[in-house]
Amino acid sequence: MGIVRSKYYGIIRGFTVGIAFFLQIGIIIFLAVYLMRYSIYAYFVLELVSVITVFTLVNNAESYKLSWIIIILVLPVAGLFLYFMWGRKRVNSRYFRRLRELDNQMMQSLKQDESVVHDLERQHPNKVQISRYLRKEGFPIYNNTKATYYKVGEDVLSAMLEDIKNAKKFVFMEYFIVSDGKVWSDILEELTKKAKEGVEIKLLFDDFGTLRINTHAFREDIKNRGIHMCIFNPIHRDMARMSFNYRNHKKITVIDGNIAYTGGFNLADEYANYIQRFGHWKDSGVRLYGEGAYSFTCFFLDMWRVGQETEICNEDYKPDVSVTESGYVQPFMGGPHRNPHNPTEGVYTRMINKARDYIYITTPYLVLDQSMRDDLTSAAQSGVDVRIIVPRVYDKWYVYMVNVSNYGNLMEAGVHIYEYKPGFIHAKNVISDDECAICGTINTDYRSFYLHYECGVFLSEMDAIKDMKEDFLKTLIQCEEMSLEKWVKRPIGNKIMQSALKILSPLL
């Protein structure tokens, strides 16, 4: 009986939160109707406040805010309540202030070697502004780090498992999704062996992404194996403020401080194509070996402190290997507490604007705000070869519809858009001018840029960039380029549906 209860624990929690969510919407609508019928003066006062709120939003119009403007205009009172509960970014909330304080403490551990900066500026003048931007945000750039690029999830997960087997001091893992299956079973088996050997194991998993597996029995099992685990931002916490929207979307593994992994992959079988959910799953990842791994160690410990509220000295986990390697790596992270100046969007924008010859992007979600659409179209109109690969087989139909709705303006400006035919492409890569690239967890959508905690690594003058470009060009062979003529002639029903979903896309 206890086993059955544990099996459905996550489903029951999710169902309970869903009921609470819809109850709040029902109460808000009831309150609005009640005021309109029985307290007309209060209703008109709130309508006036709604109008003032709309004008305030228009004066700082982002696509995310324009969607809220429409909601408030359609539902003046209920929309106003919804916006103040869930629409504001609350950058000055107590929780976000604490996150920024922890970030500032973390930055004290991330020291910049100025000789590396001088070498970069001398060897790589064309893209140095991107690195300067990230350094200003607190993220140092390193040399003496080897970067290895993996073109599919099964390769990166296999390499990561081998490194875990050889761990001597600690293994830190931070992931959005963990699901039962071969990937997680193999990793858990090795982590258990390492814990018995005295290796320090810390796991940081997002509650929403692990909803099915995160039961009391699961947590007890992890504890009994000698593994420390923290669940990030439980979905039932602070329900009224919709804080469950702020998910930890990072994917980080750090081993002994010398090795770090990141990319689009999670700890589930579809990412290694052990099972097929949406055709062939095309993901990617990167492995850092050397000094650059230290930033990912600090990123992990920063979020660990958020959940555990414990004091940990970053200096105890520094790399202890000597690596001689050309090129530069610059890990970075971002989150909603950094809005409106979130590095995850800022570095993408600067990559696009600094491109001279080409910029290649792979993304599962082409849900763009106006500023990024303008950046991409401006680059293409300036003669830059802009190519974007998105999935043909989608995981969410409504997001695919928004993807398609964005094709038109981009293709009219000369952007080339390709759909990956074998299945779902989940890789989040940007490559530019044979000089620099980004590999990480960042989608080109509102959630990655405004709501989620994300990470990535900026690469410069490394062989891994050539490997990323080669992978992109080989992937194009498996894609179909979208036609503007065909896009214009798509069914009228699709056009209406896509236009409606595009307006609401920041809220999806």
Phi, psi and omega in degrees: 000319179296326180293317179298318179299317180294322182300321185260009183299312181296320179296317180297317179299315180297319179296320180295316178295322178298317178299315179299321180299309183288331175297319179296318178297316179299318180296319180297314180295318178300317180298318180297315180295319180299314180297320182295325184274321191243351178216068189299327181292316178298323180297315181292327176297316180292325175298320178297317177299323178299315180297316178299319179298319179299314180298323178297317180293319181299324181293345176228059193283112166248162179300322179301317181284327179297326177297319177292327177301316180296317179299317181293323179291321180287320180237078191307313183271309179300319179296325178296314178299315180300318182296314182291335178278316193235342187273327182290147184275348172051047182295341181255016176292159181301320181296314181289327176298319179296320178300318179293324177297317178294321176301315180297320176297318179298318182299335178296335179275343184263089182270138179267126172279109186295335179295328177293320178298315181296320178296318180297314183295331179281319186272338192222059187291337188288331183239016186295335180296330178295314179295321179299318179300312181293324178294322178296329177280357175106009186251111182288159176253143185237152161248199179050042178221129178268131178247129177241127181260138178242128189272349175220157185296323181298327179289315182290322179292324177294315179296320180295320179297319178296320178293323177298320179301331183262008181297142181244329187242307182204157173225122176247131179226130181229115186219154179278312184241132171227127181227151175301141179154188184296317182302307182291322180298315180296317181293315181298323178299315180289322178297322179297316178299317182292322178298321178294333178278356180095007177286135179284123181242125176232129178240130178235108185241143177286139184293317182294318182289341181246025188302321183287327186264340187278080177250171176299320179296321179297314182294321178294321179297316178299316180297317181293340178277358181082022183252136177270131181225143176230133177262122185277131169049070178308137190292339181275355184278135176053049185302322185296335180261009176057033183293344178292353176288335185270092186261151176272099186266007182290154170228108184222133165231129176237132183235115177059014180078351184261338185233137176220141176239146168206167180156200183272347188285145170247183182262071180210157191293330181295332181289341177250009179060028170288330171231158179243117177258319183224055184073203179289127181268112181258110179237184179205166178196169179222144178244127176254137177228112181132206187300324184296341180295337185298325179300319180292327173300314180293322178300315180298310183296329177299312180285331176297320178296327179299316183276326187258339182053047179244154178269121178228136180270115180301326184298339180287352186237028183284156177297150178230025177249155177250117183236131175251109186211137177282164179091177188222145175231144182218088177294148179210164177213168178203174180185174184297337179290346179263357178301147004270012181246069184271122183300333183296322175279321184300320182287326176295315180301316181290327175299315181295315184289335181268354181295137179250316183256311181205159168216125181246134184229134168244132182203141175283337187230109179262065183253088192263144168274173187297322183294321179287324173301317179296319180297315181292317180292323178296319178298314180296319180291340178273002178098003177283136178281101183257119179232137181229129175254128177232169182286148165272318177266117188261158174265335179226116186298323184289328176288322176300321178298322177291320174309307184297323181297335181274350184299316191304300182300323180293313182293324177300328180275353179106007176284135179264123182243132183234139174255130181284112190285324184295340182170225188254119176265120185247358181295142180238085185233149171226129179232139183216126165058024183060013187248326185207163182201164174230133171231132181183212187251006194269118171273157176272067178215174185294325182296316179292324185275336187234329192247330186261158171271124187230168175208165178190181177223129175271125182248141180218133175055050181229154177298332180301330179293319177297321179295322179294319179294316179299318178297318180299312183293324177291325179293328179302329180297332181266012184244162171246127178285136180283145182252132178297321180298317179292322180297318180297326185268010180296157185304145182298325178298319177296320180299315181295313180298317181294321179296318180294314181293328179296321178298320184267003187303325178295342183261354184282000000 
